[in-house]
Amino acid sequence: MSFPLGPFPACERLRFRLPSTNDAAFYLKLMNEPDYIRFIANHDLKTEEDALQYIKGKSLARFAQHKVGLWVVELKETGDPVGVCGLVFRKELEHPDLGYALLEKYRGRGFAREAATAVLEFAGKVLKLRTLCAITAPDNAASSNVLKKIGFEADGQLHLTEIGATADYYVWKLRYVEKGLA
């Protein structure tokens, strides 16, 4: 597999990097938190070996195929991973999907908003994308609020076979495109 070596999104307090096989314990913890299972998915990861297989078969595979995926987001100050954030290409969606998940202990500090904003800037400036979408569980008010704060607009609901659920659907467009300046 071939992976992009950069550039990656950038922001003030956080660093983005590719997932690695050394992240198995972090992935196991993140993906077994109650809100992750409730609002995103239950990947049924029971061991670090399960998490390692997920990293190789899903996370890194996305980067190999699309050159983007969900980066591991860590504190610049300490190097501690706080979550994941990036873009996911889904067959059922017309545009790349902005996704993010943070460990519970890092929520409520503006990290999701900061990371998501960095990915939006990267998507527009580096990847030259003009439109992105995002999906959330209908009862995930915190994620919906983040999306609205960074410029996404609600656009109904979709039932996605890939996730086996109905999700709230949001769209983000570069503002100068909307004004006919592109």
Protein Blocks (a to p, Z undefined) as FASTA:
>chain_A
ZZdebdcdddfkbccddddfklmmmmmmmmmgfklmmmmocehiabfklmmmmmmmmmmm
mmmmnopacdddddfklopafbdcdddddfkbmbdcddddddfklgonlmmmmmmmmmmm
mmmmmnopabdcddddfklmklmmmmmmnopacebjaddfklopacdddddddfklmnop
ZZ
